[in-house]
Every structure is written in C-alpha cells, then in structure tokens.
Amino acid sequence: MKPLAHRGPVLDLRTYKLVPGGRETFDRILRESALPMLARHEIDVVGYGPSLADSDHYYLARAFPSGSSRERRLGVFYGGDEWKQGYEGTVSELIETYHTVVIPLTEDALASLSGRTTGG
C-alpha cells in the first residue's frame, strides 16, 4: 500500500470483478463474516453491494478519518490471522481483479456517509 499523505478524511472505494457465478458467495461472505470483522477493526463501511450494470461486479466503500488511519487499520485487518486463515484464500478465489481508488472527503461528507451503514 502506498503511503497517503492526506491528513483529512478519505473514502476508499474498491470495485471487484468476480468470477462468473461467484457474486452470491462473495456477498454472503462479506455480509456474514467480513462486515463484522471490519467493524471490530473500526473500519467504517459506508456502502457495499452488487453492480447494477452487470452480474460480475461488486463494490465496497469504506470511510476513514485520515489516510494514515486507513493504512494502519487495513494493515491490521488484512495482516491478521482471522482474515488470513479464515477468508483470504476463499475470497481470493472469487475475485478475478479489483481496483481501489482513495479520494479526499470533507468532514461533512464523512459525517453524512458514516450515518449510512446499510448496503446492497
């Protein structure tokens, strides 16, 4: 992960191209397992779900108070045994490719997004 110098709030938007037929399993794992794990790591999921345009894409949007907070929290999450041993292999098999963009947020936008934690 490239270090982020941005000190203000950021939105981390990840899009996934999933293997054909894998979206239902990916969605179930995200909702039942990954979302509770993300919450335990104080990662604010502000949106997630399937693409409206096709059957192979999915998105996950996460808000962080700063770029350094994003790096630290995601490092602990993805570096932890719970993720590595429980889900990393299974989830990786469902993903063909993924892309992440990180964009700055205003404090008002962060507050607005953080108030909406429903998905799909």
Buried (B, 14 or more C-beta within 10 A) or exposed (E): EEEBEBEEBBBBBBBBBBEEEBBEBBBEBBBEBBBEBBEEBEBBBBBBBBBEEEEBBBBBBBBBBBBBBBBBBBEEBEEBEEBEEBBEEEBEEBBEEBEEEBEBBEEEBBEEBBEEBEBE
